[in-house]
Amino acid sequence: MSTHALIRFFSPDPRHDGVRPVQLWGLRLFYLLMLVFVTPTAWQALLTHAGAWDPLRAVTIAVWATYPALAFFGLFRPLRWLPLMFFTIGYKAVWLAFIAWPLWQAGTLWDTPTGEVAASFLAVPALAAVVPWGYAWRTYFGWSRGSAGAGVVAAP
């Protein structure tokens, strides 16, 4: 790869609203990892389950089957599917904070199934690193000065 191509790979791209190509490819990589690692486990659990479901476990498995299926679309439109990344970062961060952290502090996290899940969730900082936060803020969370009250319809 030439120096010029390398610089372009890490530079904001005006064709993608200033998002760096490295971030787009990083997002695609995480969407692909969701597909490869989560889909088989979740769908196997759904398709091979016998008997009555525990309602909370059923919701968990249904969510785990759905979000990587949606990640397929993120491979092609990584910026449009950023809310899926927000969901992924959010639920993993909440799980680490409220489930794994207390067990880790008590010295009972590792060498357990919960520890295995925690280890897989420790990639959250890498996931957060590929999210183009400036673009995300402009697109999903922020409003420009001229759009104060945007989306609010005045009463007739």
DASULMO-V831979 format. One record per residue. N is the residue number from 1. RES is the residue in one small letter. PSI is psi in degrees with one decimal (* if undefined). OMEGA is omega as a letter, one per 40 degrees, with the letter a starting at -180 (999 if undefined). D_FIRST is the distance of its C-alpha to the first C-alpha in Angstrom with 2 decimals. Layout:
N:RES:PSI:OMEGA:D_FIRST + N:RES:PSI:OMEGA:D_FIRST
This chain:
1:m:130.0:a:0.00 + 2:s:161.6:i:3.77 + 3:t:-39.5:a:6.60 + 4:h:-43.3:i:8.22 + 5:a:-38.1:i:6.26 + 6:l:-42.8:i:6.49 + 7:i:-44.1:i:10.00 + 8:r:-36.5:a:10.82 + 9:f:-31.4:a:10.15 + 10:f:3.9:a:12.72 + 11:s:147.8:i:14.96 + 12:p:136.6:a:18.07 + 13:d:114.5:a:17.91 + 14:p:-23.5:i:21.25 + 15:r:-21.2:a:21.09 + 16:h:40.6:i:21.48 + 17:d:34.4:i:24.10 + 18:g:5.0:i:21.85 + 19:v:137.3:a:20.27 + 20:r:140.2:i:16.71 + 21:p:-35.5:i:14.38 + 22:v:-35.1:i:13.86 + 23:q:-41.2:i:17.65 + 24:l:-44.2:i:17.99 + 25:w:-32.4:i:15.87 + 26:g:-42.5:i:17.83 + 27:l:-45.3:i:21.00 + 28:r:-40.0:i:20.20 + 29:l:-45.1:i:19.64 + 30:f:-37.0:i:23.03 + 31:y:-42.8:i:24.72 + 32:l:-42.5:i:23.62 + 33:l:-37.6:i:24.88 + 34:m:-47.1:a:28.13 + 35:l:-46.8:a:28.53 + 36:v:-40.9:a:27.89 + 37:f:-31.1:a:29.94 + 38:v:-40.7:a:32.61 + 39:t:-52.2:a:33.56 + 40:p:-43.2:a:34.97 + 41:t:-47.8:a:37.06 + 42:a:-46.4:a:38.43 + 43:w:-31.9:i:39.25 + 44:q:-42.5:i:40.80 + 45:a:-40.0:i:43.01 + 46:l:-45.8:a:44.04 + 47:l:-21.8:a:44.72 + 48:t:0.8:a:46.54 + 49:h:137.7:i:48.62 + 50:a:146.0:i:52.34 + 51:g:-172.4:a:55.16 + 52:a:145.7:i:55.36 + 53:w:142.3:i:52.38 + 54:d:125.7:a:52.58 + 55:p:-41.9:a:51.79 + 56:l:-39.6:i:49.31 + 57:r:-37.9:i:47.44 + 58:a:-41.9:i:47.40 + 59:v:-45.2:a:45.83 + 60:t:-48.8:a:43.19 + 61:i:-39.6:i:42.29 + 62:a:-42.0:i:42.36 + 63:v:-44.4:a:39.95 + 64:w:-26.3:i:37.67 + 65:a:-30.9:a:37.77 + 66:t:-47.2:a:37.20 + 67:y:-37.1:i:34.33 + 68:p:-27.2:i:31.75 + 69:a:-38.6:i:33.09 + 70:l:-27.6:i:32.30 + 71:a:-25.1:i:28.78 + 72:f:-42.4:a:28.15 + 73:f:-29.8:i:28.35 + 74:g:-23.6:i:25.92 + 75:l:-34.7:a:23.15 + 76:f:-30.8:a:23.58 + 77:r:69.5:a:24.84 + 78:p:-35.1:a:23.56 + 79:l:-35.0:i:25.15 + 80:r:-25.7:a:28.44 + 81:w:16.6:i:28.84 + 82:l:-36.2:i:28.35 + 83:p:-29.1:i:32.08 + 84:l:-36.5:i:31.47 + 85:m:-39.5:i:29.18 + 86:f:-44.0:i:31.98 + 87:f:-47.1:a:34.41 + 88:t:-48.5:i:32.33 + 89:i:-43.7:a:31.76 + 90:g:-52.7:a:35.42 + 91:y:-33.9:i:37.12 + 92:k:-40.3:i:35.14 + 93:a:-42.2:i:35.81 + 94:v:-43.9:i:39.47 + 95:w:-44.7:i:39.78 + 96:l:-40.9:a:38.32 + 97:a:-40.9:a:40.63 + 98:f:-19.9:i:43.80 + 99:i:-54.9:a:43.64 + 100:a:-42.9:a:41.38 + 101:w:-50.7:i:42.10 + 102:p:-37.5:i:45.88 + 103:l:-39.2:i:45.54 + 104:w:-44.4:i:43.10 + 105:q:-33.5:i:45.56 + 106:a:-5.7:a:48.38 + 107:g:22.2:a:46.47 + 108:t:19.0:a:46.70 + 109:l:-51.6:a:43.21 + 110:w:158.3:a:41.42 + 111:d:31.5:i:42.44 + 112:t:164.1:i:43.56 + 113:p:-35.2:i:42.21 + 114:t:-37.1:i:41.81 + 115:g:-36.0:i:39.66 + 116:e:-42.1:i:37.38 + 117:v:-44.7:i:36.96 + 118:a:-42.5:i:36.43 + 119:a:-39.8:i:33.67 + 120:s:-26.6:a:31.82 + 121:f:-11.4:a:32.36 + 122:l:-6.0:i:30.99 + 123:a:2.2:a:27.49 + 124:v:-43.1:i:28.90 + 125:p:-36.2:i:27.24 + 126:a:-40.0:i:23.75 + 127:l:-45.4:i:24.81 + 128:a:-29.9:a:26.20 + 129:a:-28.4:a:23.02 + 130:v:-12.1:i:21.04 + 131:v:126.2:i:23.98 + 132:p:88.2:a:23.56 + 133:w:-34.6:i:26.97 + 134:g:-46.4:i:27.35 + 135:y:-43.5:a:26.90 + 136:a:-43.3:a:29.13 + 137:w:-48.7:a:31.79 + 138:r:-38.6:a:31.86 + 139:t:-40.0:a:31.95 + 140:y:-26.0:a:34.07 + 141:f:-29.8:a:36.01 + 142:g:161.9:i:36.46 + 143:w:141.0:i:38.39 + 144:s:166.8:a:38.19 + 145:r:-37.9:a:41.36 + 146:g:-10.9:a:42.31 + 147:s:20.9:i:42.21 + 148:a:126.2:a:44.60 + 149:g:9.2:i:46.51 + 150:a:140.4:a:44.06 + 151:g:-7.0:i:44.98 + 152:v:124.2:a:48.56 + 153:v:126.9:i:51.06 + 154:a:144.5:i:54.18 + 155:a:142.5:a:57.49 + 156:p:*:999:59.39
